[in-house]
Amino acid sequence: MDNVINEFVENAPIKGIKIKYGIYKNIDKNLSIATIYDYASMAAETVMEDYNHDYAYYTDELAQKRLYNQMIENDFTDALKNKERLV
């Protein structure tokens, strides 16, 4: 993978370009293309500000974090709708 990235960067029309990848390795053929893209995109987000790494793999840990964050967001939204006090 590093060889592919290095070759692309060396031949890029813009010098110094930094490319970040997210990889969903164990593709479930029952998933939609949109879901597979979301998984790879989620992995890529983890290395966007990391200058030591160019790619990351989608993992179950990322899935758990996403579910947790979605739950917190939903709870917060519900609390705002119900005019509950937020602490």
N, C-alpha and C positions, 0 to 999 in steps of 0.2 A: 504494500500500500504506500509506504513512504517513497518508494522509487517512482511510482506513478505521479504522486504529488510533486516530487522534486522535478521530474521531467516537465510536467505541465508549467510549473513556476518558471523554470529556465527558459521555456519557449513562449511564454506569455508576451503579448504585445506591450503590456505595461510592466515595467521592471519593478520589483519589490512587492508585487501583489501577494497577498496572504489569503490562502483558500482554506476554508473550514468545512469539514464533512461530518455528517451524522450517518451512522450505519445501522440498519436494522438487519441483522445477520440471519436469524432463523425465521425466514418468512413463512408465515401461515397462509397458505393458498386460499383459505376461506375469508381472509380479510380483504377489504376494498383497497384500491390503490391509494385513496385519500388517507386511510388509516395507516397504511405502510409509510406513506410520505410523512404523516404526523409523527410517527415514531422516530423516523430518521431525523426529522427536523428538531424534535425534542432533544435527541442526542447531540445534534450540532450546537444547540443553544448552550450546552454545558462547556463548550470550548471556545465560545466567541470571544471572551475576554482573557483567555489563557494563551499566552504567547509561546508556551513550551509544548503545546499539543495542537495538532491540526485536525484531528478527528476523534470521535468518541462513538462507542457502541451503545445502542439502546439496551437497557437492562431492566430486569424486574424491579430493581430499586428505583429507577426513574419512573416506572409506572406507578409504584406506590406513592412517590412524592407527588406525582400529578394528581392522583386521586385525593390525597390529603389536602393539597392546595385547593382543589376544586371544592372539597367539602367546606373548608374554611371560608372560601369566597361565597358559597351558597348560604352559609350560616350568617355571614356578614350582611349579605343582600337581604335576607329574610328579616334580620334585626332592623335594618333601615326601613323596610316596608312596614313593619309593625311598630315603628317608632320606639323600639326598645332602647334602653340606655346601654351604651357601649363603654366598656372600661378597658 
